[in-house]
Amino acid sequence: MNPEPRQDSAPVLTVSALNQAVARLLERSFPLTWISGEVSNFTRAASGHWYFTLKDDGAQVRAVMFRGRAQYANFVPREGDKVEVRALVTLYGPRGDYQINVEAIRRAGVGSLFEAFQRLKEKLDAAGLFHPDRKRALPMFARTVGIVTSPQAAALRDVLTALQRRAPHVRVVLYPTPVQGQLAGEKIAAAIDTASLRGECDVLIVCRGGGSIEDLWSFNDEEVAYAVANCRMPVISGVGHETDFTICDFAADLRAATPTAAAELAVTPRADWIGSLKADVIDIRRAMRRALNDAEQTLDGYTRRLLNPGAQIDQQRHKLRALATNLTHANRAPLTQARHQLDRLSGRLSARRPDVTASRSVLASLRHRAVTSIGRQLHQKRDALAALSSQLELLNPQRTLERGYAIVTNDDGAIVRAPSQLKPQTAISVRLAEGSAQIAINTVT
C-alpha cells in the first residue's frame, strides 16, 4: 500500500535557519544607528568582549561590544552610565535572543559636542587658520621652552621629565592655567597670549593628559584656536592621547600624539648636538690642516722663484734706461726725416706754382662785361613785359563787362551766342561786372 502524498509542499525550516533568516532581515531593515540608554549588567569577559543591557524607562535590549571594537573606546562604561551607542540590530542565533552589536560607544551628549566640534572646525578651516602655508617650522636649537598647562597636571610632569632627559640645558617657563572646567578655554587663550606678548621662549607647548571629549573640550574653543594661530613663536599641541584630536591640534604649527611626544619634538637631545659638534670639529680640523698644507707648498714655490730685491731693482733700472734711450731715438729720427721731406716738397711746390696775374685781369674784364650785358637784357625784358601787360588789360573781359555788357550761360555752363540756344521756361545765368544773376525765360523770339 502506497503512502498518501503530502498535501503541503512548502519547505520545512530548521530553528537555526529560521534564526539566521530573521537575523539577516533585522540587519537589512535596521542599518547602523545611534541608540541612547542607561548601562546595566555590564560584564567584561576574559575574551575582551563587553556584555551589557541598554535600557530606558520603558524597555531594555541586550548589547554586545566585541573586543576589536571595545579596544578603541576611550572609557569603560559603568553601571548606571548614560551612553550613546552606534549599533547594528541583529539576532543571536544559538539562543534566538534579539540583541544589538555595538560598533562605537560614547557618553550621552557627546554627539552634540562632536557636531559643535565639526562646525567650529569647518568655520576655522574656511578662515584659513589650518592652512599649511601658515605653519611655521620649529627652531633647530631651542634655548627656552614655554609650557601652557595646569601646574597640577600629570602632563606637566611628563613634559618636564622628557625635557630633563633629552635637553637638561633648556630653560623652561610655565604659563599656568586650568585645562578643564568653566571658563578654562578663556584662561588657556589668555595664557597663550601672555607667552606671545612676553616673547621669552623659542617654542611653546600647549598640553594636557588624556580624557573624554568633555574633559578636552576647553581645547576646542575658538579663542584658543586664534590665540595659537596668532602666537609669535611656533606652537606644539600635545593634548590628550594619540587618538584624541582637538581644534588646538589643527591650529598649532605641529601636533604631538602625547605631551611627552610634544616635549621630544620641541628640543633636540643634547647628546645629538654634542655628537654633531664633535663631527663638525673633526671636519674643520681636517679642512684647516689641508688648507695649511696647500699654503705651505705654495709658499715654498714662491720662495724658490723669489730673487734678491736689490738685484731685481738694478735689473729693472738698466732695462728702464735702455727703453728710455730707444724711445728718444725712436722719436727723434722720424721727426728729422719728416722735416727734410717737408722742405723738399716746399721747394718743388714753389717751382711749379703758375703765374695767375694775367688770368685775374682777364677774369675781372669778363665779369664786368657779363654784369653790363645782364643788366641791359633785364631792362629789355621788363619793357616787353609792361607792353604785354597793357595788351592783356585791354583784352580783359572784366573791362568789357564794366562798359555795360554781360555774359550769358545756360544750365550746362555754355556761353549763349544766339537765341536758338535758349528755350522757354528755362533758366540762364547772367554774369555782370559786379556779380551774377539767375534769369528765367518766358518766351524766345
C-alpha beads as a LAMMPS data file, in Angstrom:
LAMMPS data file: protein, C-alpha beads

445 atoms
444 bonds

1 atom types
1 bond types

-500.0 500.0 xlo xhi
-500.0 500.0 ylo yhi
-500.0 500.0 zlo zhi

Masses

1 110.0

Atoms # bond

1 1 1 0.000 0.000 0.000
2 1 1 1.481 3.372 -1.120
3 1 1 1.699 6.244 1.422
4 1 1 -0.604 9.156 0.855
5 1 1 1.108 12.085 -0.929
6 1 1 1.779 15.201 1.166
7 1 1 -0.740 17.938 0.607
8 1 1 1.653 20.829 1.732
9 1 1 4.761 21.257 -0.465
10 1 1 6.207 24.303 1.470
11 1 1 9.801 23.762 2.743
12 1 1 10.376 22.976 6.383
13 1 1 12.869 25.248 8.149
14 1 1 15.127 24.310 10.987
15 1 1 15.337 26.573 14.006
16 1 1 18.875 27.602 13.029
17 1 1 17.790 28.528 9.510
18 1 1 14.852 30.477 10.911
19 1 1 17.051 32.442 13.318
20 1 1 19.597 33.153 10.571
21 1 1 16.852 34.418 8.247
22 1 1 15.454 36.662 10.994
23 1 1 18.964 37.973 11.771
24 1 1 19.540 38.852 8.104
25 1 1 16.135 40.516 7.939
26 1 1 16.870 42.628 11.004
27 1 1 20.338 43.649 9.763
28 1 1 18.937 44.711 6.366
29 1 1 15.987 46.547 7.886
30 1 1 17.950 48.454 10.567
31 1 1 21.282 49.884 9.392
32 1 1 23.860 51.188 11.843
33 1 1 22.166 53.766 14.061
34 1 1 22.827 55.670 17.294
35 1 1 20.846 54.472 20.333
36 1 1 20.826 56.142 23.741
37 1 1 20.167 54.481 27.092
38 1 1 21.481 53.535 30.512
39 1 1 24.076 50.792 31.088
40 1 1 23.171 47.913 33.394
41 1 1 24.516 44.403 33.995
42 1 1 27.892 45.356 32.490
43 1 1 30.328 42.451 32.150
44 1 1 33.791 42.342 30.605
45 1 1 34.597 38.767 29.581
46 1 1 38.031 37.195 29.621
47 1 1 37.964 37.321 25.816
48 1 1 37.799 41.135 25.960
49 1 1 34.179 41.327 24.802
50 1 1 31.731 43.610 26.632
51 1 1 28.216 42.429 27.504
52 1 1 25.611 44.743 28.987
53 1 1 21.981 45.778 28.867
54 1 1 20.917 49.107 27.438
55 1 1 17.673 50.353 28.952
56 1 1 15.441 53.346 29.407
57 1 1 12.295 53.901 31.497
58 1 1 10.135 51.720 29.276
59 1 1 12.286 48.967 27.725
60 1 1 15.654 47.278 27.523
61 1 1 17.800 45.440 24.960
62 1 1 20.806 43.155 25.227
63 1 1 24.051 44.581 23.807
64 1 1 27.459 43.157 22.979
65 1 1 30.645 45.034 22.013
66 1 1 33.349 42.736 20.688
67 1 1 36.992 43.143 21.665
68 1 1 38.039 44.523 18.250
69 1 1 35.692 47.471 18.793
70 1 1 35.948 47.791 22.571
71 1 1 39.685 48.431 22.474
72 1 1 39.086 51.754 20.686
73 1 1 36.619 53.072 23.290
74 1 1 38.057 55.963 25.325
75 1 1 36.296 54.895 28.530
76 1 1 34.895 51.754 30.213
77 1 1 31.183 52.164 30.974
78 1 1 29.939 51.562 34.486
79 1 1 26.579 50.619 35.972
80 1 1 24.124 53.473 35.511
81 1 1 26.177 55.423 32.906
82 1 1 24.159 57.308 30.311
83 1 1 25.653 56.382 26.954
84 1 1 25.031 56.534 23.225
85 1 1 25.991 53.524 21.107
86 1 1 26.259 53.061 17.368
87 1 1 24.920 49.569 16.832
88 1 1 23.593 47.016 14.354
89 1 1 20.264 45.349 15.227
90 1 1 20.579 41.559 14.914
91 1 1 19.669 38.209 16.466
92 1 1 21.906 35.863 18.468
93 1 1 21.168 32.608 16.634
94 1 1 22.018 29.934 19.245
95 1 1 19.553 31.360 21.796
96 1 1 17.242 33.214 19.451
97 1 1 17.758 36.386 21.516
98 1 1 17.251 39.771 19.880
99 1 1 20.289 41.991 20.593
100 1 1 22.412 44.861 19.255
101 1 1 26.066 44.611 18.172
102 1 1 27.797 47.838 19.307
103 1 1 30.360 49.350 16.934
104 1 1 31.118 52.528 18.933
105 1 1 30.224 53.978 22.325
106 1 1 30.297 57.461 23.767
107 1 1 28.961 59.244 26.793
108 1 1 25.499 60.735 26.397
109 1 1 25.612 64.231 24.945
110 1 1 28.884 63.615 23.097
111 1 1 27.016 63.608 19.777
112 1 1 26.049 67.267 20.137
113 1 1 29.595 68.082 21.247
114 1 1 31.011 66.325 18.206
115 1 1 28.659 68.261 15.926
116 1 1 29.746 71.517 17.573
117 1 1 33.367 70.409 17.107
118 1 1 32.775 69.768 13.397
119 1 1 31.050 73.132 12.862
120 1 1 33.851 75.054 14.574
121 1 1 36.476 73.097 12.669
122 1 1 34.839 73.900 9.304
123 1 1 34.465 77.576 10.268
124 1 1 38.113 77.997 11.289
125 1 1 39.320 75.992 8.294
126 1 1 37.403 78.325 5.981
127 1 1 39.026 81.284 7.783
128 1 1 42.477 79.872 6.902
129 1 1 43.671 79.012 10.433
130 1 1 44.527 75.425 9.450
131 1 1 46.195 76.189 6.094
132 1 1 49.607 74.500 5.735
133 1 1 51.198 77.694 4.357
134 1 1 50.860 79.456 7.709
135 1 1 52.504 76.605 9.655
136 1 1 55.932 77.597 10.987
137 1 1 58.964 75.366 11.339
138 1 1 60.283 74.628 14.811
139 1 1 63.602 76.240 15.774
140 1 1 66.565 73.956 15.276
141 1 1 68.095 74.923 18.626
142 1 1 65.560 75.957 21.266
143 1 1 67.086 77.585 24.358
144 1 1 63.798 78.261 26.183
145 1 1 60.604 76.181 26.051
146 1 1 57.266 77.555 27.266
147 1 1 54.534 75.266 28.641
148 1 1 50.846 76.169 28.876
149 1 1 49.110 73.697 31.216
150 1 1 47.932 73.202 34.773
151 1 1 50.659 73.031 37.462
152 1 1 48.856 70.001 38.940
153 1 1 48.538 68.153 35.611
154 1 1 50.312 64.842 35.124
155 1 1 51.122 66.062 31.610
156 1 1 53.413 68.749 33.098
157 1 1 55.452 66.112 34.930
158 1 1 55.722 64.055 31.741
159 1 1 56.918 67.063 29.747
160 1 1 59.440 68.165 32.385
161 1 1 60.785 64.608 32.671
162 1 1 61.230 64.325 28.907
163 1 1 62.930 67.744 28.680
164 1 1 65.264 66.930 31.558
165 1 1 66.198 63.625 29.946
166 1 1 66.740 64.972 26.411
167 1 1 67.983 68.522 26.964
168 1 1 68.727 69.462 30.591
169 1 1 70.309 72.717 29.433
170 1 1 66.986 74.077 28.131
171 1 1 65.237 76.737 30.239
172 1 1 61.543 76.056 30.953
173 1 1 58.875 78.731 31.527
174 1 1 55.448 77.653 32.825
175 1 1 52.332 79.662 31.993
176 1 1 49.822 78.130 34.461
177 1 1 46.170 77.790 33.555
178 1 1 43.257 75.450 34.290
179 1 1 42.843 72.893 31.496
180 1 1 39.203 71.950 32.130
181 1 1 36.160 73.350 33.783
182 1 1 34.174 76.547 33.428
183 1 1 35.958 79.382 31.538
184 1 1 39.019 77.145 31.079
185 1 1 39.107 77.968 27.348
186 1 1 39.367 81.702 28.017
187 1 1 42.128 81.160 30.563
188 1 1 44.089 78.889 28.211
189 1 1 43.839 81.535 25.468
190 1 1 44.960 84.227 27.946
191 1 1 47.999 82.141 28.957
192 1 1 48.988 81.677 25.289
193 1 1 48.573 85.437 24.673
194 1 1 50.761 86.131 27.711
195 1 1 53.513 83.849 26.383
196 1 1 53.291 85.525 22.973
197 1 1 53.421 89.021 24.494
198 1 1 56.454 88.267 26.661
199 1 1 58.335 86.552 23.848
200 1 1 60.724 84.864 26.275
201 1 1 60.636 81.351 24.794
202 1 1 61.594 79.880 21.412
203 1 1 58.768 77.330 21.212
204 1 1 55.512 76.941 23.132
205 1 1 53.923 73.624 24.214
206 1 1 50.168 73.561 24.923
207 1 1 49.362 70.270 26.641
208 1 1 47.240 68.196 28.972
209 1 1 46.672 64.483 29.562
210 1 1 44.016 62.297 28.003
211 1 1 40.351 62.212 28.853
212 1 1 36.869 62.189 27.433
213 1 1 35.683 64.689 24.880
214 1 1 34.104 66.671 27.715
215 1 1 37.438 66.771 29.568
216 1 1 39.258 68.038 26.470
217 1 1 36.505 70.454 25.415
218 1 1 38.395 73.536 26.651
219 1 1 40.865 72.989 23.801
220 1 1 38.008 73.088 21.250
221 1 1 37.474 76.785 21.996
222 1 1 37.578 79.402 19.219
223 1 1 39.566 81.817 21.401
224 1 1 42.203 79.135 21.988
225 1 1 42.449 78.488 18.228
226 1 1 43.030 82.173 17.422
227 1 1 45.482 82.564 20.305
228 1 1 47.517 79.626 18.947
229 1 1 47.383 80.933 15.369
230 1 1 48.432 84.469 16.396
231 1 1 51.208 83.376 18.766
232 1 1 54.611 84.914 17.936
233 1 1 56.536 81.686 18.407
234 1 1 55.804 78.187 16.975
235 1 1 53.239 76.194 18.975
236 1 1 53.193 72.423 19.578
237 1 1 49.869 70.925 20.652
238 1 1 50.128 67.856 22.876
239 1 1 46.566 67.418 24.101
240 1 1 45.218 64.007 25.074
241 1 1 46.301 60.657 23.700
242 1 1 47.172 59.641 20.148
243 1 1 43.530 59.073 19.174
244 1 1 42.315 62.413 20.597
245 1 1 42.002 65.385 18.247
246 1 1 41.104 68.940 19.260
247 1 1 40.768 72.289 17.462
248 1 1 44.025 73.291 19.160
249 1 1 45.796 70.441 17.298
250 1 1 44.678 71.767 13.908
251 1 1 45.553 75.407 14.689
252 1 1 49.018 74.582 16.094
253 1 1 52.139 74.549 13.958
254 1 1 52.724 70.911 14.936
255 1 1 50.582 68.259 16.656
256 1 1 52.120 65.729 19.017
257 1 1 50.434 62.446 19.904
258 1 1 51.026 62.935 23.648
259 1 1 52.518 65.596 25.954
260 1 1 55.719 63.558 26.160
261 1 1 55.935 63.462 22.378
262 1 1 55.451 67.243 22.344
263 1 1 58.486 67.667 24.615
264 1 1 60.545 65.373 22.390
265 1 1 59.595 67.386 19.304
266 1 1 60.361 70.727 20.964
267 1 1 64.050 70.083 21.672
268 1 1 66.913 68.203 20.099
269 1 1 68.706 65.818 22.507
270 1 1 71.912 67.289 23.912
271 1 1 73.783 64.109 23.013
272 1 1 72.831 64.577 19.363
273 1 1 74.091 68.162 19.418
274 1 1 77.338 67.176 21.100
275 1 1 77.879 64.351 18.589
276 1 1 77.140 66.702 15.695
277 1 1 79.512 69.349 17.101
278 1 1 82.278 66.774 17.543
279 1 1 81.864 65.645 13.941
280 1 1 81.965 69.298 12.823
281 1 1 85.157 69.882 14.831
282 1 1 86.829 66.909 13.156
283 1 1 85.772 68.128 9.707
284 1 1 87.005 71.667 10.441
285 1 1 90.365 70.392 11.695
286 1 1 90.835 68.285 8.580
287 1 1 89.903 71.201 6.335
288 1 1 92.280 73.562 8.185
289 1 1 95.143 71.060 8.007
290 1 1 94.536 70.556 4.286
291 1 1 94.431 74.314 3.689
292 1 1 97.657 74.852 5.694
293 1 1 99.472 72.125 3.766
294 1 1 98.447 73.650 0.442
295 1 1 99.543 77.103 1.610
296 1 1 102.929 75.808 2.743
297 1 1 103.563 74.172 -0.638
298 1 1 102.579 77.362 -2.445
299 1 1 104.896 79.394 -0.198
300 1 1 107.799 77.061 -0.939
301 1 1 107.243 77.541 -4.683
302 1 1 107.230 81.335 -4.344
303 1 1 110.369 81.198 -2.208
304 1 1 112.293 79.340 -4.922
305 1 1 111.215 81.864 -7.546
306 1 1 111.998 84.938 -5.417
307 1 1 115.235 86.913 -6.344
308 1 1 117.288 89.297 -4.196
309 1 1 115.316 92.577 -4.039
310 1 1 118.446 94.747 -4.696
311 1 1 119.491 92.729 -7.755
312 1 1 115.940 92.758 -9.071
313 1 1 115.823 96.574 -8.729
314 1 1 119.172 97.044 -10.576
315 1 1 117.973 94.792 -13.364
316 1 1 114.802 96.794 -13.742
317 1 1 116.786 100.097 -13.661
318 1 1 119.067 99.006 -16.563
319 1 1 116.083 97.868 -18.526
320 1 1 114.401 101.238 -17.936
321 1 1 117.456 103.184 -19.167
322 1 1 117.641 101.118 -22.333
323 1 1 113.970 101.700 -23.011
324 1 1 114.398 105.478 -22.464
325 1 1 117.283 105.621 -24.973
326 1 1 115.343 103.654 -27.543
327 1 1 112.350 105.925 -27.059
328 1 1 114.466 109.058 -27.596
329 1 1 115.963 107.734 -30.840
330 1 1 112.634 106.433 -31.998
331 1 1 111.034 109.888 -31.617
332 1 1 113.936 111.977 -32.997
333 1 1 114.707 110.071 -36.247
334 1 1 111.180 110.174 -37.756
335 1 1 110.858 113.863 -36.883
336 1 1 114.117 114.805 -38.631
337 1 1 113.209 112.739 -41.673
338 1 1 109.788 114.341 -41.883
339 1 1 111.280 117.860 -41.667
340 1 1 113.689 117.181 -44.585
341 1 1 110.886 115.777 -46.691
342 1 1 108.719 118.856 -45.988
343 1 1 111.490 121.196 -47.107
344 1 1 111.972 119.222 -50.299
345 1 1 108.240 119.264 -51.133
346 1 1 108.008 123.020 -50.415
347 1 1 110.799 123.713 -52.947
348 1 1 109.104 121.627 -55.607
349 1 1 105.763 123.389 -54.979
350 1 1 107.335 126.833 -55.334
351 1 1 108.985 125.847 -58.618
352 1 1 105.791 124.524 -60.116
353 1 1 103.375 127.278 -58.922
354 1 1 101.826 129.087 -62.040
355 1 1 101.600 132.972 -62.552
356 1 1 97.896 133.891 -62.392
357 1 1 98.165 137.723 -62.524
358 1 1 97.166 137.995 -66.237
359 1 1 94.344 135.499 -65.760
360 1 1 92.970 137.561 -62.918
361 1 1 92.844 140.727 -65.143
362 1 1 91.005 138.804 -67.884
363 1 1 88.568 137.350 -65.310
364 1 1 87.785 140.860 -63.961
365 1 1 87.106 142.186 -67.512
366 1 1 84.785 139.285 -68.304
367 1 1 82.902 139.781 -65.069
368 1 1 82.291 143.484 -65.876
369 1 1 81.049 142.651 -69.363
370 1 1 78.721 139.943 -68.033
371 1 1 77.196 142.263 -65.447
372 1 1 76.606 145.011 -68.077
373 1 1 75.037 142.565 -70.569
374 1 1 72.741 141.003 -67.965
375 1 1 71.548 144.444 -66.824
376 1 1 70.739 145.507 -70.381
377 1 1 68.809 142.266 -71.093
378 1 1 66.888 142.615 -67.863
379 1 1 65.779 146.180 -68.796
380 1 1 64.581 144.979 -72.222
381 1 1 62.597 142.119 -70.688
382 1 1 60.895 144.480 -68.257
383 1 1 59.817 146.838 -71.098
384 1 1 58.401 143.900 -73.106
385 1 1 56.551 142.636 -70.016
386 1 1 54.942 146.032 -69.464
387 1 1 53.718 146.154 -73.102
388 1 1 52.206 142.665 -72.838
389 1 1 50.530 143.562 -69.586
390 1 1 48.878 146.620 -71.254
391 1 1 47.618 144.480 -74.114
392 1 1 46.282 141.867 -71.690
393 1 1 44.448 144.531 -69.752
394 1 1 42.734 145.725 -72.956
395 1 1 41.515 142.158 -73.645
396 1 1 40.313 141.522 -70.072
397 1 1 36.556 140.520 -70.167
398 1 1 36.017 142.362 -66.931
399 1 1 36.659 145.683 -68.670
400 1 1 34.018 144.804 -71.264
401 1 1 31.516 143.945 -68.529
402 1 1 32.250 147.279 -66.828
403 1 1 31.125 149.044 -70.007
404 1 1 27.614 147.513 -69.621
405 1 1 27.972 144.194 -71.387
406 1 1 27.074 140.791 -69.867
407 1 1 27.978 137.106 -70.358
408 1 1 25.011 134.730 -70.658
409 1 1 25.389 130.994 -69.903
410 1 1 22.840 128.175 -69.898
411 1 1 22.416 125.399 -67.296
412 1 1 25.400 123.475 -68.727
413 1 1 27.685 126.482 -68.335
414 1 1 27.980 127.068 -72.116
415 1 1 28.052 130.688 -73.373
416 1 1 24.837 131.654 -75.197
417 1 1 25.562 133.374 -78.545
418 1 1 22.198 133.002 -80.396
419 1 1 18.508 132.869 -79.474
420 1 1 18.327 129.328 -80.823
421 1 1 20.287 128.186 -77.780
422 1 1 17.503 129.349 -75.488
423 1 1 14.307 127.542 -74.607
424 1 1 11.189 128.855 -72.861
425 1 1 10.683 128.023 -69.203
426 1 1 14.392 127.551 -68.609
427 1 1 16.851 129.499 -66.522
428 1 1 20.005 131.251 -67.662
429 1 1 22.889 132.776 -65.714
430 1 1 23.926 136.366 -66.478
431 1 1 27.403 137.467 -65.318
432 1 1 27.763 141.221 -64.789
433 1 1 30.674 143.419 -63.842
434 1 1 29.775 143.156 -60.169
435 1 1 28.332 139.657 -59.669
436 1 1 25.837 137.409 -61.480
437 1 1 22.068 136.733 -61.622
438 1 1 19.702 133.836 -62.476
439 1 1 17.005 134.781 -65.025
440 1 1 14.000 132.690 -66.069
441 1 1 12.965 132.831 -69.812
442 1 1 9.276 133.071 -70.636
443 1 1 9.417 133.251 -74.449
444 1 1 12.056 133.175 -77.203
445 1 1 11.512 135.235 -80.409

Bonds

1 1 1 2
2 1 2 3
3 1 3 4
4 1 4 5
5 1 5 6
6 1 6 7
7 1 7 8
8 1 8 9
9 1 9 10
10 1 10 11
11 1 11 12
12 1 12 13
13 1 13 14
14 1 14 15
15 1 15 16
16 1 16 17
17 1 17 18
18 1 18 19
19 1 19 20
20 1 20 21
21 1 21 22
22 1 22 23
23 1 23 24
24 1 24 25
25 1 25 26
26 1 26 27
27 1 27 28
28 1 28 29
29 1 29 30
30 1 30 31
31 1 31 32
32 1 32 33
33 1 33 34
34 1 34 35
35 1 35 36
36 1 36 37
37 1 37 38
38 1 38 39
39 1 39 40
40 1 40 41
41 1 41 42
42 1 42 43
43 1 43 44
44 1 44 45
45 1 45 46
46 1 46 47
47 1 47 48
48 1 48 49
49 1 49 50
50 1 50 51
51 1 51 52
52 1 52 53
53 1 53 54
54 1 54 55
55 1 55 56
56 1 56 57
57 1 57 58
58 1 58 59
59 1 59 60
60 1 60 61
61 1 61 62
62 1 62 63
63 1 63 64
64 1 64 65
65 1 65 66
66 1 66 67
67 1 67 68
68 1 68 69
69 1 69 70
70 1 70 71
71 1 71 72
72 1 72 73
73 1 73 74
74 1 74 75
75 1 75 76
76 1 76 77
77 1 77 78
78 1 78 79
79 1 79 80
80 1 80 81
81 1 81 82
82 1 82 83
83 1 83 84
84 1 84 85
85 1 85 86
86 1 86 87
87 1 87 88
88 1 88 89
89 1 89 90
90 1 90 91
91 1 91 92
92 1 92 93
93 1 93 94
94 1 94 95
95 1 95 96
96 1 96 97
97 1 97 98
98 1 98 99
99 1 99 100
100 1 100 101
101 1 101 102
102 1 102 103
103 1 103 104
104 1 104 105
105 1 105 106
106 1 106 107
107 1 107 108
108 1 108 109
109 1 109 110
110 1 110 111
111 1 111 112
112 1 112 113
113 1 113 114
114 1 114 115
115 1 115 116
116 1 116 117
117 1 117 118
118 1 118 119
119 1 119 120
120 1 120 121
121 1 121 122
122 1 122 123
123 1 123 124
124 1 124 125
125 1 125 126
126 1 126 127
127 1 127 128
128 1 128 129
129 1 129 130
130 1 130 131
131 1 131 132
132 1 132 133
133 1 133 134
134 1 134 135
135 1 135 136
136 1 136 137
137 1 137 138
138 1 138 139
139 1 139 140
140 1 140 141
141 1 141 142
142 1 142 143
143 1 143 144
144 1 144 145
145 1 145 146
146 1 146 147
147 1 147 148
148 1 148 149
149 1 149 150
150 1 150 151
151 1 151 152
152 1 152 153
153 1 153 154
154 1 154 155
155 1 155 156
156 1 156 157
157 1 157 158
158 1 158 159
159 1 159 160
160 1 160 161
161 1 161 162
162 1 162 163
163 1 163 164
164 1 164 165
165 1 165 166
166 1 166 167
167 1 167 168
168 1 168 169
169 1 169 170
170 1 170 171
171 1 171 172
172 1 172 173
173 1 173 174
174 1 174 175
175 1 175 176
176 1 176 177
177 1 177 178
178 1 178 179
179 1 179 180
180 1 180 181
181 1 181 182
182 1 182 183
183 1 183 184
184 1 184 185
185 1 185 186
186 1 186 187
187 1 187 188
188 1 188 189
189 1 189 190
190 1 190 191
191 1 191 192
192 1 192 193
193 1 193 194
194 1 194 195
195 1 195 196
196 1 196 197
197 1 197 198
198 1 198 199
199 1 199 200
200 1 200 201
201 1 201 202
202 1 202 203
203 1 203 204
204 1 204 205
205 1 205 206
206 1 206 207
207 1 207 208
208 1 208 209
209 1 209 210
210 1 210 211
211 1 211 212
212 1 212 213
213 1 213 214
214 1 214 215
215 1 215 216
216 1 216 217
217 1 217 218
218 1 218 219
219 1 219 220
220 1 220 221
221 1 221 222
222 1 222 223
223 1 223 224
224 1 224 225
225 1 225 226
226 1 226 227
227 1 227 228
228 1 228 229
229 1 229 230
230 1 230 231
231 1 231 232
232 1 232 233
233 1 233 234
234 1 234 235
235 1 235 236
236 1 236 237
237 1 237 238
238 1 238 239
239 1 239 240
240 1 240 241
241 1 241 242
242 1 242 243
243 1 243 244
244 1 244 245
245 1 245 246
246 1 246 247
247 1 247 248
248 1 248 249
249 1 249 250
250 1 250 251
251 1 251 252
252 1 252 253
253 1 253 254
254 1 254 255
255 1 255 256
256 1 256 257
257 1 257 258
258 1 258 259
259 1 259 260
260 1 260 261
261 1 261 262
262 1 262 263
263 1 263 264
264 1 264 265
265 1 265 266
266 1 266 267
267 1 267 268
268 1 268 269
269 1 269 270
270 1 270 271
271 1 271 272
272 1 272 273
273 1 273 274
274 1 274 275
275 1 275 276
276 1 276 277
277 1 277 278
278 1 278 279
279 1 279 280
280 1 280 281
281 1 281 282
282 1 282 283
283 1 283 284
284 1 284 285
285 1 285 286
286 1 286 287
287 1 287 288
288 1 288 289
289 1 289 290
290 1 290 291
291 1 291 292
292 1 292 293
293 1 293 294
294 1 294 295
295 1 295 296
296 1 296 297
297 1 297 298
298 1 298 299
299 1 299 300
300 1 300 301
301 1 301 302
302 1 302 303
303 1 303 304
304 1 304 305
305 1 305 306
306 1 306 307
307 1 307 308
308 1 308 309
309 1 309 310
310 1 310 311
311 1 311 312
312 1 312 313
313 1 313 314
314 1 314 315
315 1 315 316
316 1 316 317
317 1 317 318
318 1 318 319
319 1 319 320
320 1 320 321
321 1 321 322
322 1 322 323
323 1 323 324
324 1 324 325
325 1 325 326
326 1 326 327
327 1 327 328
328 1 328 329
329 1 329 330
330 1 330 331
331 1 331 332
332 1 332 333
333 1 333 334
334 1 334 335
335 1 335 336
336 1 336 337
337 1 337 338
338 1 338 339
339 1 339 340
340 1 340 341
341 1 341 342
342 1 342 343
343 1 343 344
344 1 344 345
345 1 345 346
346 1 346 347
347 1 347 348
348 1 348 349
349 1 349 350
350 1 350 351
351 1 351 352
352 1 352 353
353 1 353 354
354 1 354 355
355 1 355 356
356 1 356 357
357 1 357 358
358 1 358 359
359 1 359 360
360 1 360 361
361 1 361 362
362 1 362 363
363 1 363 364
364 1 364 365
365 1 365 366
366 1 366 367
367 1 367 368
368 1 368 369
369 1 369 370
370 1 370 371
371 1 371 372
372 1 372 373
373 1 373 374
374 1 374 375
375 1 375 376
376 1 376 377
377 1 377 378
378 1 378 379
379 1 379 380
380 1 380 381
381 1 381 382
382 1 382 383
383 1 383 384
384 1 384 385
385 1 385 386
386 1 386 387
387 1 387 388
388 1 388 389
389 1 389 390
390 1 390 391
391 1 391 392
392 1 392 393
393 1 393 394
394 1 394 395
395 1 395 396
396 1 396 397
397 1 397 398
398 1 398 399
399 1 399 400
400 1 400 401
401 1 401 402
402 1 402 403
403 1 403 404
404 1 404 405
405 1 405 406
406 1 406 407
407 1 407 408
408 1 408 409
409 1 409 410
410 1 410 411
411 1 411 412
412 1 412 413
413 1 413 414
414 1 414 415
415 1 415 416
416 1 416 417
417 1 417 418
418 1 418 419
419 1 419 420
420 1 420 421
421 1 421 422
422 1 422 423
423 1 423 424
424 1 424 425
425 1 425 426
426 1 426 427
427 1 427 428
428 1 428 429
429 1 429 430
430 1 430 431
431 1 431 432
432 1 432 433
433 1 433 434
434 1 434 435
435 1 435 436
436 1 436 437
437 1 437 438
438 1 438 439
439 1 439 440
440 1 440 441
441 1 441 442
442 1 442 443
443 1 443 444
444 1 444 445
